[in-house]
Amino acid sequence: MLKQDLIFRNPMRLMGHETEDILPAGGFGAVLARAGLGKTAILVQLALDSLLQSKNVLHISLEDPVKKVCLWYEEVFRNIATQYHVQQIDQIWEAILPYRLVMTFNVDSFSVPKLEERLAELTEQNIFMPQIILIDGLPFDETVRASLTDLKSLAERYSLRIWFTVRTHRHEAPGPDGMPAPLLNIADLFEVAIQLSPEGKDIYLKALKGRHSSSDDPALFLDPSTMLIKDKSKD
């Protein structure tokens, strides 16, 4: 199987998008869930889809060390490859690695000016020019709007697409429109929001913003053994 075939079969395609078009340039996307339900796994699948298309992805982790993030990528990639019986797995893996950069910050020291400084260093020296940024572990507290507003300006200046993980809590009531509490007062900054919702033993994906669901849409869930997105009707 060639890399192009793997792009077509990537689990993110089950969401009904050509993945690069989920977010516009300068756009924000959120993956929301309680702790431990698979937010990072979704981010990695989004990233792998872009990497397979030779798009530069900057993964910023505010919780895990670089080594753990890299293990996430390799595990998810190998699960995808195994699912589709890819023969040239090592060659494809080596081909996409140059398009990925993993960066870590201490959550308390992360700031938009620091990020912009790092980006300037990378781009001015032609070391790495990201097209997609993933930010995993940013606290969505009452002060986050100021940082997100600055990040939005940054994304628009650099034509970036930025995805965030957003931790929700069982005790927090959603808004009248069903929007989870952490996004209630900042939903206007996001073009796309995807929620992971446990139902029994399954974890379903629900589009909260950015795509209108219909009765014809497949019921998508995370396979607990591989953490890949799957179509429930084909389970």
N, C-alpha and C positions, 0 to 999 in steps of 0.2 A: 504493500500500500504506500502510495506517495504522500508527501506532506499535504498536498492539495486535497487529497481524499480525506485525510485526518481532519483538516479544517472543516470540511463539509459535515463530518460526523461528530464534531465536537459537541459535548452535552449541552453547551450554552445555546446551540441552535434550536433546541427543543422549546426555548422560550418564545419562539416565533419571530425572532429578529435576525437580521444580518447584524451580528454583534457590534461591528464598528459603528452602526447607525443607532444603537440604543441611546447613546449620548451625543449631543451636538458638540462641536468645539466650544470649550468654555463651560461645558455642562457638568452637573453634579449628579451622581447616583449613590443611593444608599442601600445597603443590605442590612436588614434589621432582624434581630433575634435575641432570645435570652442566651445567657452564657452556655457554651458547649453544644450548641445546636448545629453549627456548621457554617458560620459566617465566613471564616477564613477560607474554607473549602470552596465557597462560591467565588470569592475574590480570585483565588488561584485559577479556577476554571475560566473566569473572565480574562485573566492575564494570559493563560496559555492560548486562548483563541487568538488574542492579539499577537503573541509571540510567533505563532505559526504563520501569521500573515506578515512577518518581518517588521512589526511595529515595536518601537522602543517602549518598554514598560519599566517604570520606577516603582518598586514596592517599598513602602515605608512602614516599618513596624515599630510601634510604641510599646510593645509588650514582650515580644519574643526576640531572641538573638538571631543573628544572620543564619547560623547553622541550622536552627530549627525551621526557619522560613524556607531555606533551600530544600530541606527534607520534605516539607509539605509539597513543594513543586514536583520533586522527583516522584513522590508517592502517587500524587494525583495523575501525573503524566503517564506513569507506568500502568496505572489502573485503566486509563483511557486506551492506551496502546494494547493492553491485554484484552479489553472488551472487544476491540475491533481487529484483533489478530494481526497487529502491525509487526512486520518482519524486521524492518530497518530501524528499530527503536533507538539504538545507540547513535546512529548517524543523524536521525532527526533531532534527538536531544542535543547533540553537540552543535547542530546547525542553529538552534533557537537560543542557546545560552547567551551569545553575544548581545542579544536584544533585551536582556534583562539585567537590571541593577537593583540590588537589595540594599536598603539603607536603614539604619536603626537610630532612634533617638530615645533618650529617657523621656517618659511622658511629661514630667514636670518641666523639662527644659525645652520641649518642642515649641516652636513659634514660627509664624509665617515669615518674619524677617530672616530667621536662621535658615529656613527652607529656601527662601529666595536667594540668599547668599550662596548656599550650596549649589543651587541650580545654575547660578551665574558662573561659578567656578567651573562646573562641568561643561556648560555650553560654550563659554568663551574659549576654552581650550580644546573644543571639539572632542571631548572625552565621551560625553553621552548627552544626547538631546531627547528627553522623554516626550512621548506623545500621549501616553496614558500614565496616570499616577494612582496608586492604590494606597490609602492611608488606613491602617489597621490598628485600632485601639485608641482613637481620639475620644476623650470623654465628652459626651454630649450633655453638658450641664447648663446651668442658667447663663454662663458667660460665653458659651460657644459661638453665639451669633457673630460677635465681633471678629473672631478668628475666621469663621466661614466667609464673612463678607470680604475680608482681605484675601482669602484664598480664591474667592470667586474672581476678584480683580486680577489676581495672578494667572488664573486659568484662562481668562479672556485675553490677557496680554500675550501669553505663550501658546494660545490655541490648544490648551490641554483638556483632556477629559479626566475627571477625578472621581474615583469611587471610594466610599467610606464604609467601614463596618460601624453599626450603631447598636449598642447593647440596650435591650429593653428589659423590663422587670415585671414579674407576674403581678405585683401589687399596684402597678400604675395603670389607671383607667385610660383607655383611648379616647380621642375626641369624638364629637358627634358623627363625623364622617368616617370613623374607624381608624384614623391616623394615630399611630402609637405616640405616647406622651413625649418621648425625646424629640420628635419632629414637629410637634404641634405648632410651635411659634416660629419655626424656621423652614417649613415645608415649601415656602415660596422660593427658596434658594435651590431646590432640587427639581431636576427634570424627571428623574426616575427613582422609585422606591420599591424595593422587593422585600417582602417579609417571609421569614421561615416560621411556620406555625405547626407545632406538634399536635397530631390527632391520633390518639392511641399510640401505636408503635411507629407510626410514620411521621415524617417531617415534610409538610407540603410547602410549595412556593406559591406565594400570592402577590400579584402585581397591585401595589397600592397607588402607584402614580406612574404615568408615562405610557401606559398601554391599557386599552379597554378590553377587559376579558369578555369572552362570549361563551355560549354553551358548547360551541364546537372546539374550544381550546382543550388540549390534553391536560389531565390532572398531573402536575409535575411534583415529584418528591425526591428527597435525597436517599439514595441507597445507603443504608447504615454500614454495609460491609466495605464499600468503596468510596463513599461520600460523593458519588457522581449523581448528577441530575438524571432522572429517568422518567419515562412516561408510564403512569400507573396502568393505563389500559394495555400496555405491552408487558406488564410485570408477570 
